[in-house]
Amino acid sequence: SPSHPEVFATGDCAHFQPRPLPKSGVYAVRQGPALAENLRRAALGKPLEAWQPQTKTLALMSTGDGGAVVSYGGIAASGKWAWAWKDWIDRRWMQRYQVLPPMQQVLPKASKSDTPEIMRCGGCGAKVASPVLKRVLERLSLKTADGVAMGAGDDAAVLTPPPGQALVQTVDQFRAIVDDPYLFGEIATIHALSDLYAMGAAPHSALVTAILPHAGEAATERDLLQLLSGVAKALDDASAVLIGGHTGEGAELSLGLSVNGFAPLDQLKRKGGAQPGDALILTKPLGVGAIMAGDMRGVADAIVVEAAIALMRQSSAKAAAVLAGAKASALTDVTGFGLAGHLIEMADAGNVSFSLDLSALPLISGAEALVTAGVESTMAPANAAFAERISGPVDDTRARLLFDPQTSGGLAATVPADNAADIIERLKAAGYEDAAVIGEVRAASGRDETLTLG
């Protein structure tokens, strides 16, 4: 669009400049490849290509009485012969799409004679081709950092921790939660880094394992570039660098990260350490699992899904800094086991129990309605086994979200109760608008129940 460069149109909804075109399916068909090319160029920040329409088009319109009118440029005619011509053209067009040929896979010549077409090699025969990987890495322009003696390009990465600091490592891997490889790479990296923040470590570097579905070389290069660009963006935001990794071919897109951080041993945070009387804080709302399950089923509103994606893209770095400054007694990140599972881990590590206020639980708008409608993550039933450690109305809709797995969830922390209100204000000022006090720490009950719902 001349007035709105981000808007693209083809077919009858488009008004062509500088010369208006008649409405015709011919133009819509011919505009398709140009539209696809220019969408790619716009996404990559490249100049758009001009499209030149043909000057004349053939038009055939039925008159309803066995005849038709035909026009081409300034020539027009009508008659039954025109209808026969139109009918022949239409039927030939439709016939082309009645029986589609099977998709062909081109295999190496050496394997065509004795290898089924659907078979793909494993092991190192399933790696992304070297030229593709080389081009992607060149376009990424990877950064380096202090403490990286050897990085991407060598057989292994070599790190030299700063004096007096410990190396903190964690690993995460999961299949794509969104269709966009860039967003998936960014979210997966932010998710992995949250373990470091929960330990009080500063992110330093990461290794990746990228698994991509089999595709042509161009598509593989495109998806790998987008995936690793998202990873690099999240690492750069965390002042960390990508130092190597591995690529492979698999059934679906997935990404694994081994992330490294540094911290003085005496400054590391642990799950244990909560003290009776402490306030329990959650920095992000719950509901990511149910919402993304709803998205896969096509029953979640777009605005709800976008809210969940925005939360997954929010790093816990600033929250960790606030909680470290507030002398949090215990800290963990809320991820796959749901809030209930991670709180039980904290309680067991610190020999305490928790009292939760269900009404205070922050939830992503729309999550509760989805759970009420029976939509939940496939991980939720397994997490519901934690119910045997819970006293209270576990069948309540809000309580069921305690079992909802959180991708790139928030931090759960225990802090001195007297400071809780001030800490919440600081978390909100740092961008965690839904941060809330959701309960308190109590002495271990001596019973099986670790969480009490109120």
C-alpha positions, 0 to 999 in steps of 0.5 A: 500500500502506498500509504501503509507499507506494511499492508499487502493486497492481491486480487479483487480487494487490491486497487492497482496504481498507477493504472486501475485494473479490471477485477479478474482472477487472472490478476489474482493468480499472477499476483500470487508469486509477487506477493510471496516474494515481497512478503519475504523481502519485507520481513528481511528488510530488502527492497520490494520488487515491482510487478508489471501486469499484463495489458490485456486479459481474456474474460468469459461471462455466462449469459444464463441461456446456454451462451456467453460473452467473451472479451479481450482488450477492445474486442468482444463477441457472444454466442453458444460457442463462447459458452462451450469455450468457457465450459472447456476452460473451466473444466480443464482448470478444475480437472488439474486439481482433482487428482494430485500427484504424490509428493516426490523425495529425491534420494541420493543415487546410491540409495535409490535402488535399495532404499525405500523413499520414506527412509531417512538416515540417522546418526551423523547422516541426519545433520544439517549440511555443512554449507547451510550451517556455514551460511547461517553462522556467517549471517548471525555474526556471533559475538564473543565474551570474556571467559570464552577461550574457544567457541563456535567453530572449534570441536568443543567450547572452552570456558575460563571462569572468573576468579572466585566464581563457580560455573553454573550449568543447566539444560532444557529441551522441548518441541516447538510451542509456537509456529514461528521459529524465531519466536520459538528460539527466543522463548526457549532461550529465555526459558532455559536462562530462568534456571540461572536467574533462579540460582542467582547466577549471571548468564554467560554462554550457551550451547544449542541442539537444533532439530529441524524437520526434513526439508529442502536446503533453502527451507532448512537454511531459512528455518535454522537462521530464524531459530538461531536468530531468536536464540542469539537475540535472547542471549544478547539481551542477557549479555550472553553469547552462543558458543557452539552446538549441534544440528540434526534432522528429526520429525519436528522442530525442537530446540535444546540449550545448555546454558552457562552462568557464573556466580560466587558460591556464597551468593547462589540461591537455592530452593531450600531456605524458606522460613516460617512466616515468610511471604510467598511471591509469584512474579508471572501469572499462570495459564500458559499451558492451558492457553497454548493447548487451546491454541493448538485446538483452535479454541483460544482467542488470539488476544489470549494467545498473544498475551501468553506469548508476550509473557513467555518472551519476558525474561526473569532477569529483572525479577531476579535482581529485585529478589536478590536485592530483597534477600529472598530466602528461597527461589525457584522458577515455575516451569513444567511441573506447574506451580504446585510441583515446584512449591512442593520441591521448595517445601521439601528442600526447606522442610516447610509447608505453604498456605496458598490464597487461591483468590490471590493467584495471578492468572492470564486472562482467558486461562480460567475460562479454557480450563472450565471448558475442559481445555488443559495441557497434556502434562496437566494430568501427570502434574495433578498427581501432586494433589495428594500433597495438597489440602483443600479444594483441588477441583476448584478451577483456579486450583487446577491451574496449579498443575498447569505447566508453564513454559518460561514461567515466573519466579516463586520466591519467599521473602520477609513478610514485612518487606513483601509489599515493597518488593511487589511494588518494585517488581511491578515497576520492573515490568512484572505487572501481575506479581503478587503475594500468593501465600505464606510459609508455615512450619512443616505440618508433619502430615503428607499435605505440603500445600494448604489451599484457602 
